[in-house]
């Protein structure tokens, strides 16, 4: 039975990360440059919402709402924190990507010189991190358990 208890050193969660700047508003976006700003076409409402979030730093508002919700004990807003993450799927300018590639190449070819860099890779970006489900186990975990212990399987 001890094998079935969850391990406290492992954390499984389902969460969403929203960066401080949406990819839609990046400077290189052609549609944004052609229109010159938000407009009311098929995506007009989304443009206004994105502009609101960019002006008011929506990721900070989400974290603030979570903090107020936690202090009041309402448990309405998902737990949200401001974090810094870096991922190759985020939008980075050409210079940031080139600098990261160059540092990685220098480190691989000249390890002594590469040790002097403060950060290797893409720079982290600030954003909000919402935690929706804790203690998540995917379906394959439960199928293995029900295969091993059929008496614990649901009816």
N, C-alpha and C positions, 0 to 999 in steps of 0.2 A: 504494500500500500504506500510505502514511503516513496516509491518511484513515481507515483502519480501526483504527489504534491508539487506545486510550482516551486521553482528555484528562486530564492530571493535575490541572487546575484544577476539574474537575467531580467531585462525589462523589455517587454513587448508593448508597442503602442501603435495607434493609428493617429496621425497628426497631419497638419497642413502648415506649410511655410509660405508666407507671403512677404516678398521683399519690399523694401521701402520705395523702390521705383519699379513700376510695371513696365514690361517689355514694350507695351503699346506706345509709351511716351518716350522711348529712347530717341536720341537725336537723329539716328540714321533711318528712321521709319519714313518711307517715301510718302505714304498716304497722309501722314501727319504734316509733312512739309508742303504737300500740294494743297491741302485744305487750309493750312495756316492756323488751325486751332479747332476747338470743339464745334461740331455742327449737329443739326438734327436731321440725320438721314436714318438709314436702317439701324445704325449703331449709335444714334445720337444720345440716347439715354445713358448708354455705357460710357460715352465720352464725358458727359457731365459728371457721372459718378467717379470716373477715374480722375478727373480734374479736381473734384472735391477731395479725394483721398490724397492726391499729390500735394495739394495746398495745405491740408491740415495734418499731414503725416498720419494717415490712417492706421499704420501699424502701431503707432504709439497710442492712438485712441482705443484700439482693440485691447492692448495690454492694460491700459488704464481702466477700461470697463471690466476686465477680468479681475483686477485688483479690488475695485469697489465692490464687485459682486462677491468676492471672497470675504471681504471685511464685513459686509452686511449679512453674509450667510444665506444668500438667496439661491445659489447654485443654478442660475439660469444660463450664464455665459460660460463657454468652455474655458478651461484653464489656458491662459495665454501668457507668453513671456517674450521679451525682446531678446533675440539671439543674433549672433553673427555666423553665417554659414558661407561656404564656398563650394561651388559645384560647376562642372564644365557645361551644364545645361543652362545656367544663368546667362543673362546678357552681359557681356564684357566688351569693351571697346577693343579695337585692333591693337592699340598700344599695350593694354593690360595682358592680352593673350600672347603677344610677341615677347613681352618681358618675362612672362611665366615660362614660355618655351625656352628662351635663352638661358634663364637661370637653371632650368632642369638639365639642359645640355651641358652647361659648364660644370654642374655638380657631377654629372655622370663621367665626364672626360677628365676633369681636374678636381678630385674630391677635396684636396687641401684648400683650394680656393673656394669651393662650394660651401665649405663649413662656415665661411664668413658671412653668408647671406642670412638675413634675419628671417625671411620667409621664402620658402620655395613653393611655387604653384600660384594659383589665382588668389587675388585678395578676397577676404571675406566681406560679405554684404550684410548690412543690418536688415532685420525684418521681424515680423511677429511669427510665433510658433504656437499654433493651437493644438492642444492635446484633446482628442475626442474619446478614445477608448484606451484604458490601461489593462494590462494583463491579457492582451490579445494572443490567442493561439489560432493558427490557421487550420484549415480543414484537414490537411494531411496528418496533423498531430492527433486530432480526435479520431480519425479513421484508424490510425495505428493502435490507439488505446482500445477502441471498441473491437478491433480485431483480436487483440491480446486478451482482453477481459470482456467477453460478450455479456456478462451479467450486468455491466455498467452501461451498456448501450441503451439508448432511448427506445421506448416501445414502438 
